[in-house]
Every structure is written in structure tokens, then in C-alpha cells.
């Protein structure tokens, strides 16, 4: 994909901005779905835990988490030169910030 964009004459900045825009939109949509699922559960059974805070605060926190994971993944691609090594180490490094946020969210509920 990157080589195709280079053939079309796009610069490196345009490629990076297109990647950030696309991943940012997908991250925001995922954050929106997750915030709705946490904030407004489908039933009032005892198995669901209701989030008593503000919806916009929750959406902002999840969106910022998504954007930070996007930037972390961009940093990791420049660290590793071997794609197989980055595919093995990458999910482990992405797991730690996600698990930390989930622990903080679960203890604050």
C-alpha cells in the first residue's frame, strides 16, 4: 500500500496523515461503541455494572486511549526492523497499557 501511494506521488507526510485519519476514525467509532456498552447496559440485571459517571468523560478517556495506542503502534514499527519480531513483541507491548486502563476503570466503578 505504501509503495502504491509513493507511485501516485504522495509524500511521506500525506501517507502518515492518511494513516492517522483512518485509524483515528476507527478508534473513535470503537470507543463510542464501548462507551455506550459500558454506560448504558441493555438490562438492569445484577450481572451488569452500571457506570455512574458522565458519558462524555468516559468517551473522552476511551478515545484518548485509542489515540495513544495508535501512536504507540507507530513508534513500535520504527523500533523493529524485522516484521516477524515486531508481530511477536507488538501485542505484548500493546497489552500492558490496555490492561492498565481496564484495571483503573474496573476499580473506579
C-alpha positions in Angstrom: 0.0 0.0 0.0 2.8 2.4 0.9 4.6 1.7 -2.4 1.3 2.4 -4.3 0.9 5.7 -2.6 4.5 6.6 -3.5 3.9 5.7 -7.1 0.9 8.1 -7.1 3.2 10.8 -6.0 2.2 11.2 -2.3 4.8 12.3 0.1 5.6 10.7 3.4 3.6 13.4 5.4 0.4 12.6 3.3 0.8 8.9 3.9 1.2 9.4 7.7 -1.8 11.8 7.9 -3.9 9.4 5.9 -3.0 6.6 8.3 -3.7 8.7 11.3 -7.0 9.9 10.0 -8.2 6.4 9.1 -7.1 4.8 12.3 -8.4 7.8 14.3 -11.9 7.4 12.9 -11.9 3.7 13.5 -10.6 4.2 17.1 -13.3 6.8 17.8 -16.1 4.6 16.5 -14.8 1.7 18.6 -14.6 4.0 21.6 -18.1 5.2 21.0 -19.5 1.6 20.9 -17.6 0.6 24.0 -18.7 3.8 25.9 -22.3 3.1 25.1 -21.9 -0.5 26.1 -20.4 0.5 29.5 -22.6 3.5 30.2 -26.0 2.1 29.3 -26.3 -1.7 29.7 -29.0 -3.5 27.9 -30.7 -4.8 31.0 -30.8 -3.9 34.7 -29.8 -7.4 35.9 -27.3 -7.9 38.7 -24.6 -9.1 36.4 -24.2 -5.7 34.7 -22.3 -3.0 36.5 -23.6 0.5 35.7 -21.2 3.3 35.2 -22.4 6.2 37.3 -20.1 8.9 35.8 -20.5 11.3 32.9 -20.8 9.7 29.4 -18.6 12.3 27.8 -15.8 11.7 30.3 -15.9 8.0 29.6 -15.9 8.6 25.8 -13.0 11.0 26.0 -11.0 8.6 28.2 -11.6 5.7 25.8 -10.8 7.9 22.7 -7.6 9.1 24.2 -6.6 5.5 25.0 -7.2 4.6 21.4 -5.2 7.5 20.1 -2.3 6.7 22.4 -2.3 3.1 21.2 -2.2 4.3 17.6 0.9 6.4 18.4 2.4 3.5 20.3 2.0 1.2 17.4 3.6 3.8 15.1 6.6 4.0 17.4 6.9 0.3 17.6 7.0 0.0 13.8 10.1 2.2 13.7 11.9 0.3 16.5 11.8 -3.1 14.9 13.4 -3.8 11.6 12.2 -7.4 11.3 8.4 -7.7 10.7 8.2 -11.2 12.4 9.8 -9.9 15.6 7.5 -6.9 15.7 4.5 -9.1 15.2 5.5 -11.2 18.2 6.6 -8.4 20.5 4.0 -5.8 19.5 0.9 -7.4 21.0 2.7 -7.9 24.3 3.6 -4.2 24.4 0.1 -3.1 23.4 -1.4 -5.4 26.1 0.2 -3.6 29.0 -1.4 -0.1 28.6 -4.8 -1.6 27.7 -4.8 -3.8 30.8 -3.7 -0.9 33.0 -6.6 1.3 31.8 -9.1 -1.6 32.2 -7.9 -2.2 35.8 -8.3 1.5 36.6 -11.8 1.6 35.0 -12.9 -1.5 36.8 -11.7 -0.3 40.2 -13.3 3.1 39.8 -16.7 1.5 39.1 
